[in-house]
Amino acid sequence: MNEPHTEQSHTDKQDDVSKRPRFVVIPVNTEPVRFEKKDELTGLEVKETAIDQGVDIKVDFVLTVVHAGGHSRQVGDSDTVKITENIEFFAIPDDDNS
């Protein structure tokens, strides 16, 4: 009888694993937030994800990304940021009273 080709089955299993979303946990205001590992997210997507996971921020907060070397930059709602394990986010109320 013909046996199934095990190499093909193994490859199919690897394809299934690679299709599953991978996640990374990144601090937002020191609270752990689980993000799907993608190349980039917008600032708004970062804030919405954090809010959905219980971080006490609002979508109109100002978002800052801090990289492992200490370099930081503000991330606008439509700006993108690469999601990696070596970053953290801080979101604070916008104090612009003008």
N, C-alpha and C positions, 0 to 999 in steps of 0.2 A: 504494500500500500504506500501511497505517497504521504510522506511526513510533511507538515508545514515547514516552510523555510524559516528557521528561527532567527536568522539575521534580519530578515524583513520585519518580523514581529518585534524585535528589539528596537529597530529604527522607528517603527510606529509608536512604541511606548515613549521613546525619546521625543518624538514630535508632540505627543500629548503633553508631556512634562513642560516642554518649551512654550506651549500655548497657554499654560496656566499663568495667571498674573503673579508677579513677584512683588513683595512688599518690603518697605524700608520704614523704620521708625525714626522720626526726626522730632526733636523738641520744638514746641511752639510755646513761648512764654514758660519754658522749663517743663511743660507737660508733654508726655510722649504722644505723638500722633502718628498713626499708620497711614502711609501713602503708598499707592500703587507705584511701583518703580517704572517711571516713564522717563523719557528724555527731558521733558520740560513741562512745567505747569505755570499758569498765570498766577499773579499775586492773588486775584480774586478766588481762584480754585484752591489755593493754599489756605486762605482764610475760611472758605466754605467747608473744606475738609476738616479743619480744626474745630470749627463750630459744631459740625455734625458729630464730632467725637467728644463734645462736652467742654472744650476749652472756652473760658469766659472772655470772649472777644466779640466784636461786632464787625460786619462787613465794611463799615466805613472807617475802621481803624487803619493807621499807617503801619505797613509791614516792612520790616527790615530783615535781610538775610545776612547771617554772619558765617563766614567761611572758616575752616580750621586754622588758618594762619592769622586770624583776627581781622581780616579785611571784611568790611561790611558795606552794604549799599541798600538804599531804599528800593522797594519793589512796588511799582504801581499796579493797579488792578489788571491792566492789560499787558504789563511787562511780564516776561517769562524768566523762570529760574530753573536751572538744571537740578533735578532731584538726586542727591547723593547722600551717603551716610555721613559725610564730613561737613555738614552745614547745620545750622539751627536758625529758627525764626523768632522774631519778637514782634508783637503787634501792640501798639499803644493808641489811645484815643488821639484823634486829630485835634490839636489845640488851636487851630487857626480860627480866630475870632473876627476876621475881617469881613 
